[in-house]
Amino acid sequence: ASLSKGVLIGDAVQCGYHGMQFGPDGRCLHIHGQSDIPPSMCARVYPLVQKWRWLWIWLGDPALADEALIPDLQYNDTPGWTVVGGVLTVQANYQLLVDNLLDLTHETFVHARTIGNAAVADTPMEAKVQGNEVHVRRIMSATPAPPLFRKVRGLTTIDRWQLIRFQPPASVTIDARGYPVGSDDISQGLRWFSVNSITPIDARSCRYYWTITRCFDQDDAALSQLIHDQILATFLEDVEVLEAQQK
């Protein structure tokens, strides 16, 4: 039976069907009603790493597992940054979500209630390949602040930055900034990272893990809740578009 239906007994997983217990290395440690445990009685185990607040599992040849291959999502777990986030199941191919995160032109048309306005679509973006990564840059000078920036920091007219880093196959980080015009004083502005990692389920669906990590007003729980709720509403707007696109 599926061990995920079982329970944890110390460091061992107890099967929910017949109660056999398996240790972290997969070896069977206990079988009810018998003392002999066949050496072949074991569960398959996979290399697992806890990094950047997430768990990363390697499903291939264990000998090829390399922690260095985990994407650099350091702002998810850096002192001085406060994190909110969640996970969504999206009925669309994971590449559609990568495309959505790389080309933020859609903010103007899909997210007018939170992070979008006309300036995003009207401002050209620059894209380049750097090694195995794609980097996209869009800088909007002296532009009206979008609704969420107004709510969070009281900003009206800003210099706005979007710096996007795509680490194939499925991790995208967006460095989003809003400063008073002509200034880079973060005490008066806004800077957060939108950290996104996508796990394909099959050709038509994926799991979307996301966080927003900020470096200002870190102890403001009400602000954290506001940002979480507003960004979740924003991403659900994306989901509606992506699922229709997949269909």
C-alpha positions as CSV (number, residue, x, y, z in Angstrom):
1,A,0.0,0.0,0.0
2,S,1.1,3.6,-0.4
3,L,3.3,4.6,2.6
4,S,1.9,8.1,2.4
5,K,-1.3,6.5,3.9
6,G,0.7,5.5,7.0
7,V,2.0,7.2,10.1
8,L,5.4,8.2,11.5
9,I,6.7,6.2,14.4
10,G,9.9,7.9,15.5
11,D,11.9,8.1,12.4
12,A,10.2,5.1,10.8
13,V,7.1,5.1,8.5
14,Q,4.5,2.6,9.5
15,C,2.4,1.2,6.6
16,G,-1.3,1.9,7.1
17,Y,-2.2,-1.5,5.7
18,H,-0.3,-4.2,7.7
19,G,1.7,-2.1,10.0
20,M,5.2,-2.8,8.7
21,Q,7.7,-0.2,9.6
22,F,10.5,1.2,7.3
23,G,13.5,3.3,8.3
24,P,14.9,6.4,6.5
25,D,17.2,4.2,4.4
26,G,14.2,2.1,3.2
27,R,15.0,-1.0,5.2
28,C,12.1,-2.8,6.9
29,L,12.5,-2.6,10.7
30,H,9.5,-4.4,12.0
31,I,6.8,-6.9,10.8
32,H,4.0,-7.7,13.2
33,G,3.8,-11.4,14.1
34,Q,7.2,-12.5,12.9
35,S,10.8,-11.9,13.9
36,D,12.4,-12.7,10.5
37,I,12.7,-9.7,8.2
38,P,13.8,-10.7,4.6
39,P,16.6,-8.5,3.4
40,S,14.7,-7.8,0.2
41,M,11.8,-6.3,2.2
42,C,12.6,-2.6,1.7
43,A,11.0,0.6,0.3
44,R,12.7,2.6,-2.4
45,V,14.2,5.9,-1.1
46,Y,15.1,9.1,-3.0
47,P,17.7,11.8,-2.3
48,L,16.0,14.7,-0.6
49,V,17.4,18.2,0.2
50,Q,15.8,20.9,2.3
51,K,16.9,24.2,0.8
52,W,15.4,27.7,0.3
53,R,12.5,26.7,2.5
54,W,11.4,24.0,0.1
55,L,12.1,20.2,-0.2
56,W,13.8,19.1,-3.4
57,I,13.6,15.4,-4.4
58,W,15.7,13.6,-7.0
59,L,13.6,10.9,-8.7
60,G,16.3,9.6,-11.1
61,D,19.5,7.6,-10.5
62,P,20.6,8.4,-6.9
63,A,24.2,8.4,-8.1
64,L,23.5,11.5,-10.2
65,A,21.8,13.5,-7.5
66,D,23.7,16.8,-7.2
67,E,22.7,19.5,-4.8
68,A,24.5,22.1,-6.9
69,L,21.7,21.6,-9.5
70,I,19.1,23.1,-7.2
71,P,18.2,26.6,-8.5
72,D,19.5,29.6,-6.6
73,L,16.5,30.9,-4.8
74,Q,18.4,32.4,-1.9
75,Y,16.0,35.3,-1.2
76,N,13.5,32.7,-0.1
77,D,15.7,32.1,3.0
78,T,17.9,35.1,3.6
79,P,18.1,36.9,7.0
80,G,16.4,40.3,6.8
81,W,13.7,39.2,4.4
82,T,10.1,38.2,5.3
83,V,8.4,35.5,3.3
84,V,4.8,34.7,2.5
85,G,3.7,32.2,-0.1
86,G,1.6,29.1,-1.1
87,V,1.1,26.5,-3.7
88,L,-1.5,26.2,-6.5
89,T,-2.5,23.4,-8.8
90,V,-2.9,24.7,-12.3
91,Q,-4.6,22.8,-15.1
92,A,-2.1,23.9,-17.7
93,N,1.3,22.8,-19.0
94,Y,4.2,24.1,-16.8
95,Q,5.7,25.9,-19.8
96,L,2.7,28.2,-20.1
97,L,3.4,29.3,-16.6
98,V,7.1,29.9,-17.3
99,D,6.0,32.1,-20.3
100,N,3.6,34.0,-18.1
101,L,6.3,34.8,-15.6
102,L,8.9,35.8,-18.2
103,D,6.7,38.2,-20.1
104,L,5.0,40.5,-17.6
105,T,3.3,42.6,-20.4
106,H,0.1,40.8,-19.4
107,E,0.1,42.7,-16.0
108,T,-1.5,45.6,-17.8
109,F,-4.5,43.6,-19.0
110,V,-4.9,40.8,-16.4
111,H,-3.8,42.5,-13.1
112,A,-5.1,46.0,-13.3
113,R,-6.6,45.7,-9.8
114,T,-3.2,44.8,-8.1
115,I,0.2,45.1,-9.9
116,G,-0.7,46.2,-13.4
117,N,-1.1,49.5,-15.3
118,A,-0.6,50.8,-18.8
119,A,3.1,51.6,-18.2
120,V,4.0,47.9,-18.1
121,A,2.8,47.1,-21.6
122,D,4.0,50.5,-23.0
123,T,7.6,50.1,-21.8
124,P,9.8,47.8,-23.9
125,M,11.7,45.0,-22.2
126,E,15.2,43.7,-22.8
127,A,16.0,40.0,-22.8
128,K,19.3,38.1,-23.0
129,V,20.6,34.6,-22.5
130,Q,23.3,34.4,-19.9
131,G,24.9,31.0,-19.7
132,N,22.0,28.6,-19.2
133,E,19.7,31.3,-17.9
134,V,17.3,33.9,-19.5
135,H,17.3,37.4,-18.0
136,V,14.6,39.9,-18.7
137,R,14.8,43.6,-17.7
138,R,12.1,46.3,-17.8
139,I,12.5,49.7,-16.2
140,M,9.6,52.2,-16.1
141,S,10.6,55.8,-15.2
142,A,8.3,58.3,-13.5
143,T,5.3,56.0,-13.9
144,P,2.1,55.8,-11.8
145,A,2.3,53.3,-9.0
146,P,0.0,50.3,-9.5
147,P,-2.7,49.7,-6.9
148,L,-0.9,47.3,-4.7
149,F,2.2,49.5,-4.5
150,R,0.0,52.3,-3.3
151,K,-1.6,50.2,-0.6
152,V,1.7,48.7,0.7
153,R,3.9,51.8,0.7
154,G,1.7,54.8,-0.2
155,L,3.6,55.4,-3.4
156,T,2.1,57.5,-6.2
157,T,4.6,58.2,-8.9
158,I,7.6,55.9,-9.0
159,D,10.6,54.5,-10.9
160,R,9.7,50.9,-11.3
161,W,12.0,47.9,-12.0
162,Q,11.3,44.3,-13.1
163,L,14.3,42.1,-13.2
164,I,13.5,38.5,-14.1
165,R,15.8,35.5,-13.9
166,F,14.7,32.2,-15.5
167,Q,16.6,29.1,-14.4
168,P,15.5,26.2,-16.6
169,P,13.6,24.1,-16.5
170,A,11.0,25.7,-14.2
171,S,12.2,28.3,-11.7
172,V,11.6,32.0,-12.2
173,T,12.6,34.8,-9.8
174,I,11.4,38.4,-10.2
175,D,13.2,41.3,-8.5
176,A,10.4,43.9,-8.3
177,R,11.2,47.4,-7.1
178,G,9.4,50.7,-6.8
179,Y,11.3,53.8,-5.7
180,P,10.3,57.5,-5.4
181,V,11.3,59.2,-8.7
182,G,15.0,59.7,-9.0
183,S,15.8,57.9,-5.8
184,D,17.0,54.4,-4.8
185,D,16.2,54.8,-1.1
186,I,14.6,51.6,0.0
187,S,13.3,53.1,3.2
188,Q,10.9,55.1,1.0
189,G,10.3,52.5,-1.6
190,L,9.4,48.9,-2.1
191,R,11.5,45.9,-3.1
192,W,10.4,42.2,-3.1
193,F,11.3,39.0,-4.9
194,S,8.6,36.9,-6.4
195,V,10.1,33.4,-6.2
196,N,8.4,30.8,-8.4
197,S,9.2,27.1,-8.9
198,I,6.9,24.8,-10.9
199,T,6.6,21.0,-10.8
200,P,4.9,19.4,-13.8
201,I,2.3,16.8,-12.9
202,D,1.6,15.8,-16.5
203,A,1.4,17.4,-20.0
204,R,-1.6,19.4,-19.0
205,S,-1.2,20.3,-15.3
206,C,1.4,21.5,-12.8
207,R,1.9,22.5,-9.2
208,Y,2.9,26.1,-8.7
209,Y,5.0,26.9,-5.6
210,W,5.4,30.6,-5.0
211,T,6.6,33.1,-2.4
212,I,6.9,36.9,-2.0
213,T,9.9,37.9,0.1
214,R,10.4,41.5,1.1
215,C,13.1,43.5,2.9
216,F,10.9,46.3,4.5
217,D,8.4,46.4,7.4
218,Q,9.4,42.8,8.2
219,D,7.5,42.5,11.5
220,D,4.2,43.9,10.2
221,A,2.0,40.8,10.3
222,A,-1.0,42.7,8.9
223,L,1.1,43.8,5.9
224,S,2.2,40.2,5.4
225,Q,-1.4,39.1,5.2
226,L,-2.3,41.9,2.8
227,I,0.5,41.1,0.5
228,H,-0.3,37.3,0.6
229,D,-3.9,37.9,-0.1
230,Q,-3.3,40.4,-2.9
231,I,-0.7,38.3,-4.6
232,L,-2.8,35.2,-4.4
233,A,-5.7,37.0,-6.0
234,T,-3.2,38.1,-8.7
235,F,-2.0,34.6,-9.4
236,L,-5.5,33.2,-9.5
237,E,-6.1,35.7,-12.3
238,D,-3.2,34.1,-14.1
239,V,-4.6,30.6,-13.5
240,E,-7.9,31.6,-15.1
241,V,-6.0,32.7,-18.2
242,L,-3.6,29.8,-18.4
243,E,-6.2,27.1,-17.9
244,A,-8.3,28.7,-20.7
245,Q,-5.1,28.9,-22.8
246,Q,-4.5,25.1,-22.2
247,K,-8.0,24.2,-23.2
